[in-house]
Amino acid sequence: MSFFRWFLQRHRREQELDEEIQFHLAQSARDGGPITEDFGNVALIKEVTRDMWGWTNLERLKQDLVFGLRALRRSPVFALTAILSLALGIGANTASFSLADALLLRPIAAHNPSELVQITGVSDHEAFEGLPYPELQEIRARSRAFSSVAGYHLYGLGVARTADDIAQWKMGAVVSDGFFQTLGIQPVLGRAFRDDETAAPDREPVVVVSHEFWRNQLGSDPDAAGTTLRLNGIPFTIIGVAPESFTGMDPLIRPALYFPLTMAGRLANRSGAGILQDRSARSLLLRGRLKPGATIRQARSELDALAAALAREYPDTNRGIRFAVRTELESRVQQFPPAVGAMALLMTLSALVLLVASANVANLLLARARARSREIAIRLAIGAGRGRLFQQLVTESVLLALLGGAAGILLAQGAIRYLTSIQLPTDTPIAISAQLDWRVLLFSIVVSIASALLFGVVPAWHSTKMEVSPTLKSGETGEPRKGRAFGRQFLVGAQVAASLVLLVAFGTFLDAFRQMMLADPGIRTDHMMMVEFDPSLLRYSPDQSTVFYRRLADEVRRLPGVRSAALSRGVPFRPNFTDEEIIPEGAPLPGGKATVSVSANIVGEDYFETVGTPILQGRAFSLRDTAESARIAVVNQEFARRFYPDQDPLGKRFRLGLKGEFLQIVGVAKTAKYLSLTEKPQPYFYMPLTQAPRTRLTLFIHTFGDPREISGPVLRTVRNIDPNQPVFNTRPIEVFYELGVLGPSLVVLQMVSVTGLVGLALALVGLYGLIAYSVVRRTREIGIRVAIGASRPRILWLILGQGLRITLAGAAVGLVLSVPLFRVLSSALAGLGPLSPWTLAAVPLGLVVITTAACALPAFRASAIDPLNALRNE
């Protein structure tokens, strides 16, 4: 019988079976015989008959689910406590997995994404992500493992609808020919690039916009294809709109525009043909699609042979360079090592919360098993098999877990909304695409079923292995009390241990955050504004950029409300500083190295005064320091201490690289924080902008009043100089500092603190339930103790001691587990600092105090037991 036929006819068959049984029972009654002896066990007859119908397991599952729902409805306190516990554990795991999925696991929104691989370059000394366009063509021509290969790289653009509009900075993607074809993506409006538009330079400028840009900037105009946009002042024709699901190749950055590689030359004031032929321009991020049946191993073998051939043919650019082929997951792990560490941390903490919740529910089920012992004994006595009962109890656990999972998904949805609403202080379109899609929901279901097995199997096994006769006589399960008590105490002890691990993690992050709040950033954060420029977007030459910046800084300094203004290549706490290999003259280098790597920044005059970093020795840069004057540098205190201890660093020289020029130290600045508030003092030096000009710079403005009030006059100043000049990342330093420096650490602290407090709450519920249950179980014993002279403080201490022993044992285990866990955390998250002995002392002490308080209420109830009532009730 097919399932659907069986399903549709099951009610009719049940009705017919009942009618037939009633007929035989009535017939037996009319004949005057003993009904049950003649007819037999009605329930057993029904079970046997249903077995003959087929699809019995589904029928039993349905019965178990209905019975389980009724059982939960009869115990609402138990059901709500268990569901809430599981919701917290499953919700934490669902939210953590959603983040990990968005950053690492979710495939690109392309056709058959499993066929796509990343192709990068690697040498004996370094790994570089990008490759030049000629090598892309070589791979296409010589490899047989790929059906197609395409490249892209991100590119900042000044975008405006018309020449009269102020240009906005947008992130675009320069794509090679065959980009959309390789990914298997078809625009939802218009078309993709034709071969003649992407393979040859100096064609008509065309652009494909993202769905988000089309919606937000073009108002979802259905006639957008054919209209124009001005990119860096050049009119581009919109030819298509990308699908909404395709947000780019990077899991974090969403490009607004896609334009052909051949157009990049015109945007950068270079020859398009040069970009297509330059073998040293390693900027393209390559994706290849494997042919059906081809493997990554085959692709690697082919590219190894190709790299060797290119090294022979082009020794100047390809000697020692190999190709690496990675899956999408491997490339993301390589690209986001901090994200991998953070995700591993969150998943570990979430798993601990789920373990605590599962232990809590298992304890509740063990306690509930005693209340149901007589019911189960009766069912065993009338013929129910132990396996059948075990199946039913496990089904009830699965039902409980699925209800907890449903509630956990709601909690996870709230957490995801909170995380995705966090704003970062940058105009770069960074977005965490965490969402509850089918992958996350499937993960939640798997976690729910796994948790059901964790907390449901042991109580179900315990309930069905009872001795029937003693249980029917006394209501006890027949299992030794000592064994049952130890099992529950073990679970609660495990909860306490896991809670202590979570709280130690919270205490460690709290201590690190406290140190961050107390740390001196080394720059002024109040009354400061930052504005970022890149004149190269408008094809400014280096000389034109120098003139632009000189005029801009001079006019901004004359604005009312401005104390000072200065230009800088790098922004503190952004990883945009330059690492220079230097040779300090006369200073021994560690390990016999020829050079040492030191971070550096390029700044204009008035920089130190503007950002509030004091010069402690010597002088700062001035207008006297020109491109024609002697090369100079300002170093920080740590630089002077590291390379010139007990010496006057002024006048000392260091060399840039093995063959670079010498820089003479003219000043020593206070050591500041450069990348992280928790970093150790590190050597650092500054070079004057006049001697190392750059095109992309940030203007720092120190104001008398609210820095927000100066943004309007600054923008008008920029427009007076060049109305097409895009301006981006305009914001007060205070906002940048709070959101960009303190914000991420605060979010991690909040997430860890929530998991720690949830784990603590679950452990308290478990400990309180165990002690309260123990008091009920020992009512007669306590009554006898009081009757023969035990004082109430002794009874109080007897109960408190039980909880205290479990707490101390769990805390000791948790303390031991915390040390290796911290080593994992500190290796995954830089700047966490050492494990504070105060944390190791305060957390267990606080946990003991809190858990003792949780045991106090049942202990006081025990001490107030009336011996006469206790003995009479028992």
C-alpha positions, 0 to 999 in steps of 0.5 A: 500500500502506498503511503498516500493511500495509507495516509488517506484511509487511516481514519476509516480503518481506525473507525472500522477497527473500533466498530469491530472490537465493540461488536465483539465485546458486545457479543461477548457481553450478550453471551454472558461470558467474561469479556476480557478473558474471551476477547483478550487485551484490546490495546494489544489487538489494536497494535497487532492489527495496525502492524498488518496495515503497513507504515506502522512506524509512521503511525507510532510516530504520530501517536508518540508525538500526540502523546508527547504534546499532551504530556508537555501540556500537563507539565507546563512549568517543566515544558517551559523551563526545558524549552527556554533552556534549549532555546538559549543554547540552540539560538546561540549556536544558530546565530554563531553559525549564521555569522560563520556561514556569511563569512566563510561557508556560504558559496558565491551566488554563481552557477554551480559554485562548487566548480569555481576555484581561486588561482593566486600566485606564491613565491618562496618569500611571499604569497600574493593574491593578484595576477596580471592579465597576461598570466590569465590569458596564459592559463586560459590558453594552456590549461585543460582543467578549466572551462573558463577563467576570469579576473577582477579587482576592487576599485574606488570610484567617484560616481555622479549622475551628471556633471553638476552633481557632487561625486560620491565615492563608490566601490567598483569592480574591474572585471576581465572579459568573460567575468559574468560568463565564468560565474554563470550570472545573467543580469536581470535588466539589460545585458552583460559585457560583450567580448568586443567591450572587454577584450580591446581597450578604448571602446565605448565606456559601459558599466553594469550596476549592482542591484542595490545601486539600481534600487537605491541610487537609480530608484529601480528605474526599469529604463536605467539601461541606456542611461549614463553615469559619470565615473571619475568624470567620464560618462559611462553607459549603463548596459545592465543590472546584476541580480539581487542575489549576486553581491560580489566575490567578497563576503564583506565588500559589495561593489556598486558597479562592474566595468571592463578591465579595458576601461581601468586605463582611462579611469586611471589616465593610463593606456588601456593596452598597457594594462592588458600587457603589463606582466608586473601588474599583479592586481587581478583576483582570478576565479576559474571554473573546472571542466566537468570531471576535472579535479583541483589536483589536475588543475594544480599539476597543470599550473605547476607546469605552466608556472615553470614554463613562464619562469623560463620565458619571463625570468624578470617577472616570473622567476620563483613564482608558482600558482596556487589553486584553492577552493572558496573555503580555503581562500576565505580562511586564507583571507580572513584569519581573524574572522576564522579565530573569532568564529571558532571562539563564538562556536566554541562558547555557543557549544558550551552553552548548548552543553549546559542547556542539554545537561539542564534538561537531562537533569529535569528529565531524570527528576521527571522520570521518578514522577512518571515511574508508576505510569511507565511501570503500569504500561510495562505490566500490561504488555508494552515493550521496553523498546517501544517505551524507549522510542516514545520517550526519545520521541518526546525528547526530540519534540521538546528539542524541536520546540526549543529549536523553534524558539531558538531560531526566533532568538537567533533572528533577533541577534542577527538583526542586532549584529547586522545593524552595527555600523562601521565608520567607513564609506567602504560598502562592508556588510555582513550578510548573516541571514536565516536561510535554508542552510542555517535552518537545516543547521538548527534542526540538526543541532536540535536533534543532536541536543535531543540525543544528548539530553534524552537518551539517558533519561529514557534508558533510565526510565525503561530499565526499572523493575516493575514489581517494586515500582508498582509497590513503592513508586520507586524505579528499582534503581539504586538511589546512589546511582541516580543521585550521582548521575544528576550531581554529575550533570549539575557539576558539568554545568557549573564547570562549563559556566565557569569556563564561559565566565572566565572567557567573559572576565578575560574580555572584560579585563581586556576591554577595561584596559582598552578604555584606560589606554591612551590612544596617543592621538586627540579624539575630541574636536577632530574631523577627518576627510579622505581624498584620492585625486587619482580618481580624477586622473590627477598627476602626482604634481597636480595632486600635490598642488591640490592638497597644498591649496586644500590644506591652506584654505581649510586652515583659514576657515573659521573654527579651525585650529589646525589641519594636516595631511596624512597617508595613514589613519591611526587604527587602520591597517593602512600604514606602510611596513618598511624594511630599514637598516639602522646605522650603527645598530645591531639587528636581532638574529643577524638579519640584514634589515628589520621591518618597521611601520611608517607613516607619511605626514604633512607639516602640522601633523603632530600638533593637529593630532595631538602627538607631542614631539618629545625631542628635536623638531617636527616637520616644517615647510623647510623640509622640501623634496630638494632638502636632506631626507629626514624622519621623526621616530617614536620613543620605542624606535629610539629605545630599541635601536639607540638605547642610552644614546641621543637618537637625533642625528642618527640615520637609518636606511630604507632597504638594502639600497635605499636612501638614508633618513636622518632622525630630526625628532622623537615623538611620543609612542602612540597606539597605531593598530590596536589599543592593546598592542605593545609599544612598537617602533614607528617612524614618520616621513614628510609628505614633501619628500614622499608624496602620495595621492590618496591622503586624509586631512585631519582638522582640529576645530575649536567647536563641534567638528560636525559644524566644519564639514559643510565649509570643508565640502564647499572648499573642495567644490571651489577647488574641483567640483568633481573631486569625490570626498569620502570617510568624512566623520568626527574622529570621536565617532571613528574611534568609538565605532571603529576602535572600541565598537568591535571589541564592545560587540565581542564583549557583549556576545561573550558576556551574554553566553557567559550569563546564559550559561550561569543562569542555566547552571543556577537553574540546574543546581537549584532544581537538584537541591530542591528535588533533593530536599523533597526526596530527603523530607523523611530523613530530615524529619527524623534528624530533627526529631532525634535532635539535629539543630536547624543550622545543622540541617541548613548546612547539610543542604548547603554543603551538598550544593557547595560540594558540587559547585567546588568540584565543577569549579575546579574542573572548569578552572583547569579547562579555562587555561588551555581554552584561554591559550586558544583564544589568545592565539585566535584574537590578537591583543587579548593580553595575558590571563589575569590572576584576578580573573582566575580568582574572582570568577570561581569565588563569585560563582561559589557565592552565587550558587550558594545563594541559589541553594539557600532557599531549598536549604531554608525550607529543609531547615523549617521542616516539621518532623511530625508532618514529615513523618506523617506525610511519608 
